[in-house]
Amino acid sequence: MKNIRFSKVAIALIGSLALVSGGSAYAKHHAEMSSQNVVEKAASTDDFSTLVAAITAADLVTTLSSDGPFTVFAPLNSAFAKLPAGTVETLVKPENKATLTSILTYHVVSGRFKAKDVIGLIKKAPDGVASIPTVQGGILKASMGSDGSLTLTDAKGGMSKVVMADVNQSNGVIHAIDTVVMP
């Protein structure tokens, strides 16, 4: 990614949130740092194969494999499957690279951020909603769902839940989400 600059973010984000799906042993296991970077981890996880294909099509592999650190809200394959039929196939075409890059970088925050910090920001916010600047330049809104899950609201009002947090990698942290967020 040649033309996107990663700015430092002055807020703390996602990290130690318990898994919504009930896999707390998995979360505990991933609380320690991995020797893999965020792209290597995504590539080695079947549930992120669509994301990896999109990262490759957008030429973001080198950028997201760099030192970072990055916090990646990584849509699962099931999140991409919620998009209208043909959307992913259209986005990965070379002529749509700029749009794809914008969408993918909307899922990335500069820095390694923990859930406990975001939850703290949510609790401090007068309205219970923390604003999170993304690498793309847009804002994600973080709040606590009625079920206790960390919820992201995108610029279009779409909502996504963090279903797995704290997959710590050498250059950042991955938080799996159940819906693709849109700038």
N, C-alpha and C positions, 0 to 999 in steps of 0.2 A: 504494500500500500504506500504509494509514493507521495500522494498529496494530502494525506490526513495527518494532522499533528496531534499528538496525545498531550493534553494539558493535565496538570496536577489538579486533583479534586481535593477540596479542603474539608470534605466530610468523611465520616467513617461509614461503611456499608456492611453488608452481609457476612456471615460467618458461622456462628455456632448454633444456629437455629436447628432444633430437632426436626427430623424428617417427618413430613406430614403423613407419608405413607407408612410410618411405623417402623422404619428400619434403623433404629437408633444405634444398633451395633455397627451398621455400615457407616453411620456418621462418625462414631467414635473412632473407627478404624481410619477414616479419612481425615481426622483432625490433625494427624501428623503430616508433615510435608513429604511429597513424593519427589522422586528424581525426574519424573516426566514433566514436560511443560504442558500448558493447557491444550494445545493442539494434539500433542502425542496422546494425552489422556482421552480426549474426545475420539481420536482415531482408533483407540483400542477398546472403545465401548460401543457395542452394537446399537444402543439406544440413541447415539449421536451421529449415525451414519449420514443422515440427510444434512445435518449441520456441517459436517466435515466436507461433504460434496459442495455445499454452498460457500464455505470458507475457501475451498480450492478454486471454485469458479470466480470468486471475487479477488483472487490473488492476495489473500490475507494471511496465508500460511506463514510466510517469513515474518511478518509483523507480529502476529500473535505467538510466534515461537521465540521472539526476542526476549530480552531480560525483563521487560515489563516494569513493575508488576501490573497485572490486569485482574479485574473482577469480571467474570463472564456469566451473564444470565443465559444459560445454554438451553435452547428449546429442544425438547426430546423429539424423536421421530413422530410420536403421537401428536405433538404440538403442530408440526408442519402439516400433518394429515388433516388438521382442522381447517386449513386454508382452502379456499375454493379450488375445485378440480383444475389442474393445469397451472396453478400459480407457481409452484416450485420449478416446474419444467420451463416456464416462461422466464422466471428470474435468473436462472443459471445460463441463459443464452448470452453470448458475448455482447450483444447490443444492449443488454439490460444490466451490465456490470455496475454502473454508477448507482442505480436503484438498489441492487442487491447489496452493494457496499454500504450504502446508507442504512439499510435495514439491519445488517449484521453489526455495524459499529454502534447502532442504537442499543445493542445488547451488551456493550462493553463499557466498563468504567475504568478509568486510570487509577491504579492503586490496588492493594490487597485489603479488602474490607470484610469485616466479620459481622454476622447477624446481630450479635449482642450490641454492637455499636449502632446499627440501624434502628434496632428496637429502642435503644436509648434516645435516638433522634426523634423517632415517632412519638415516644412518650413526652418529649420536651416540646414538640410542635403544638401550638395552641389548638390546632384543628385535628391533631393526631395523624398528620400526613407529612412525611419528609420528602423534600425535593432532591432528586439525585441527578446531577449532570452526567450525561453520557459522552463518550468519545465522539459520537456523531454530532454532538452539539445540542441535542434535545434534552428533555427532562423526563425522567421516570418518577412517578409518585409512589412512595412506599407507605403502606399502612398495614395494620393488623386486621385480618379477616375475622368474621364472627366465630370461625372455628379455631382461631388462634394461629392460623397460618400467616406467613408474610405474603402480602399481596402487592403486586405491581400494577399500576394503571398507566397506560401509555398515552401519548398525545391525542389519540383519537377516542379515548375513553375505554379502550379495550382492557380487560383485566387478565392477569396471569398469576398463578400461585407458584411459590417456590416449593417444589416437591422433594427436593434433596439439596441440602446445603453443606458447605465446608468440604468440598472435594479439593483439598489443598495440593497445589502443584508447585513446581520449582519457580515458576514465574507468575504465580497468581492463584486465584481460587475460582472454582466453578460452582455455580448454583443452578441446578436443573429446574426448568420451568415448564409448565404444562400448556402454555399458549405462546405463540410468537407475538411479541410486542411490536407495534408499528409507530414509526416517527410521524 
